[in-house]
Amino acid sequence: MVLSRVYGTSFREWQSSKFFEKVGVANYRVQGTDRFGNAGADSNTRLTLMDWARVAAYIQESRREPDCYGKFLRDASTKQISNTKRFISEFDGYGYFLWTDASRLPDAYAALGHGGQAIIWHKESGRYVVIFGNSISVGDALEIARIWFSVL
């Protein structure tokens, strides 16, 4: 809603021109809205597997940049609060929309969707894994990522 007011356009339109165009999203996307027509920035965006991979690569690359967005992503992928309530038991921390500090994969951060979707990034190697599923556990997703990140 803040972006809509500042830029005079809907969040979806702003996101299309300022984010998804830079990412190179190539396919149709769906973004849900609330009852007032506001798109959610933290959820309810549907992309193809290839476009989620493009988003993952863009975030990983942008995280290395010295600009404002790069700093935001570095902060977002670093523990800002402790996961003391154990919402997701495999992670000890939470950044901005991202889970951090997994004991099995300490140099990783993750975006987790409902029912088994995940993007898990590895800071040191620069690798990432995109998982589409409807019943995969977070533990299994971390194990897939751990194996992929360890492959030379």
C-alpha positions, 0 to 999 in steps of 0.5 A, a space after each residue: 500500500 505504501 508503494 501504491 501511494 508513493 508511486 501512484 500505481 498498484 503494487 503489482 504494476 510496480 513489481 512488474 516494472 521494477 522487479 520482475 522485468 529486471 529478473 527476466 520473468 518470462 512466463 505468465 504469473 499470478 498474484 493474489 490480492 486481499 479484499 481491497 485489491 492490494 497484492 501481498 508482498 510476502 506471499 501469494 505470487 505464483 510463477 513457473 519453476 523456471 521463473 522462480 529459478 530466475 528470482 533465486 538467481 537475481 536475489 543471489 546476485 543482487 545480494 553481492 551488490 554494494 547498493 541499497 538493495 544488496 544491503 537489504 538482502 544481506 540483512 534479510 538473509 541474516 538473523 534479525 530475530 531468534 526463532 524462540 517459538 520454533 515456528 520452523 524447528 530447523 531454523 534458529 533465526 529469521 531475517 526479513 521474510 527469510 529463515 536463517 541459521 539452520 543447524 544442518 546448513 549454517 551458511 544458508 538462508 531460505 524462503 519457504 512456501 506453504 506445503 513444500 515450496 522452497 528456495 534455499 540459497 548458500 552464501 559461500 558457494 553462490 548456489 541455490 535450489 528451488 523446490 516445488 512440492 506439495 508435501 516435502 518437509 523442511 528437513 528433506 528440503 534442507 537435505 536436498 540443498 545440503 547435497 547440492 551445495 556440497 557437490 563440486 
